[in-house]
Amino acid sequence: MKRLISALSITFLLHSGISFAEIVINDIQGRSVTLNAHPEKVALGFYYEDYLAVAGTEGFNKLVSLSKAPWESWRPGQWNAYTDAFPPLATLPDFGNAEDGTLSTEALIATSPDVLILASWQFDSIGTGIQQIEAAGIPIVTLDYNAQTLEKHIASTRILGQLLNQEDRAEALVNLYEAKHQDTLQRVKTAHSHGAISKKIYVELAQNGPDAQGNSYSKGMWGGVIDLLQGQNIAAGQIENWGPLSPEYIIASQPDVILLAGSEWLNRPYSVQLGFGADASLTHQRMEAYLSRAGWSSLPAVQNRDVYGVYHGGNRTLSDFVYMRAIGQALYPDYFTDVDPAQELQDFYAEWMPISATGLFVTRLQ
């Protein structure tokens, strides 16, 4: 009788179309997404390095299309490092950029992916294109490292692990990230319990050189990191999220620390170059130029040489704990004496990434 019931049950499941290989994922927007199996063909919209950290080197071979502009144009040094390691990346179909409205659902659908991975902000900006993609039978899974919360970093990493059949690898990355995050916050807590005073800090996107006033950040991006570290961000209350501060206000605020966010920008001859392929001597030369601004010689940060550079492309990623710790070290140097952010980044890439972190990612003017 039991055998008959088992046989009937199997027959029912087969004829009902229910698959034992189906995967149900609750993505970062709380959507329940069902896939027939772990994907072999992936269309990737964003979070390129986070995808590869979880997927491992085999993640390259699963890619069938990309939103290239956020990688190739926004982080050209990083893009070059990865295309050098995996040349087929350069010739993958490009389905456009959600941010500037050039994303083509037709180009995406033509690559026949098993899944489309998007940042939450991309999903929200595509609009009716989402329905077109789903109507073509392509499941969409969203992630969100841009939120800059421990919870969403962890959830996004676990989503990738489940999707790519790399749960153990994802969990190891979660454990590493959470440990570094909590250790950093504990050091800040200890500093304050010992009477440390929060330093005033000014952040500028060092994209166009000292003659142009670059954006500063409040709340999000680098402002979010400073808030976690309980630093006194002089941009707080002056701008909503990002935007330039007036030169007069910066001087009047007398920041103790200056943080210049640099990247691998092309055709920006005065920009602070940080990231893949960056040369330390050129980076420091361009950072030094900012100190010649009118009135800056009076700033405590300049007088004490507390002027730092961080890689703008490294924030809001699985390795951004490194930049959090670098800023923590700038704000509370006595409590981070045994922390070497540059080495921690090298260690992260050596263990988790398919390429080395060759370049300059965190630095201080000497």
Order of alpha helices (4+ residues) and beta strands (2+ residues): alpha-beta-beta-beta-alpha-alpha-beta-alpha-alpha-alpha-beta-alpha-alpha-beta-alpha-alpha-beta-beta-alpha-beta-beta-alpha-beta-beta-alpha-alpha-beta-alpha-alpha-beta-beta
